[in-house]
Amino acid sequence: MPPAMKKLVHRSGAKRAAKSARASRAASRASLDLVLDMEEPLNQATWFVRVLEQTGDGDQETDAVAFVATEARLRLEAVHDLWNKLLDSAKAL
């Protein structure tokens, strides 16, 4: 391969690598933004469920609501744990 051709191939590869790195950083930033946008609705849902947990007062109907709310809270806590892992991984990118 002639020297001029080698330089052309090398520059082309460097440009592709730089473009790929920029695209990767932009995708990482978009992922982090999405994760951060999820925080408020997730926290609000958890708060509403915790309020519903307090409705049980010995009455069969309100105890059923409190039971379902407790089950929902446990699942929301699992989602929150996953959210924290996702946030950590998005920050690491």
N, C-alpha and C positions, 0 to 999 in steps of 0.2 A: 504494500500500500504506500503510495507517495506521501511524503511528510505533510504536505498541505491537506491531504485527505484525513490523515490522523488527527490533525488539529481540529478540523471540522467535526469529526466524530466525537472527539473529547469534549469540545464545547457544547455540542448538542446534548451529551449525557449530563453534563454539569447543569445545563439549563433545566433539563427534565427533573433532576434531583432537587434543585432549588424550588421549582414549581410544585413538586410533590410535597416538599417540606412545608411550603406556605399553605397548601390545601389541607394538609394534615393539621396544622395549627388552627386553621379556620374551623375545621370540623370539631376539633377538641374544644374550642371556645364555644361553639354552638351547643355541644353536648353539655358543657358546664352551665350555660345559660338555661338550658332546658331543665336540668336537674335543680337549679336554683328556683326556677319558676314553679316547680312542684312543691316546694317547701311549705308555702302558706296554705294551700288547699289541704295538704296532708295534715298539717298541724290543726287546722280548723276542724277537719273531720274527726280527728282524735279528741279534740275538746268537746265537740257535740256528743260523741259517744260516751265520754266520761260523765257528762251531764245526765244523759239518759240512764246510766248505771245507777244514779242516785234516786231514781224514781221508785224503786222497790220499797214498799211499806207494809208488806205482809198480805196485801191483797193479791189474789191470784193473777189478775191481769197486769198489774204494775210489776209484780215479780217476774212475769214472763218477759216484759219489756226490758227489765234490768238484766235478766239472764242473756237475752239476745244481744244487748248492748255490751255485756262483758265479753261474749264470744267475738263480737265485732272488734272490740278494743284489742283483744289478743292478736287478731289478724292484722289490724292496723299497726300494732307494734312490730310485727314481723315485716310489714311493708316498710316501716320507718327504718328498721335495721338494714334492710336491703338498700333503701334510699341513701343511708349514711355510707354504705360501701360504694355505691355508685358515685356519690359525691367525692369520696376519697380518690377513686380511680380517675374521675374526670379532672380533679385538681392535679393529679400526677402526670397527666398528659401534656 
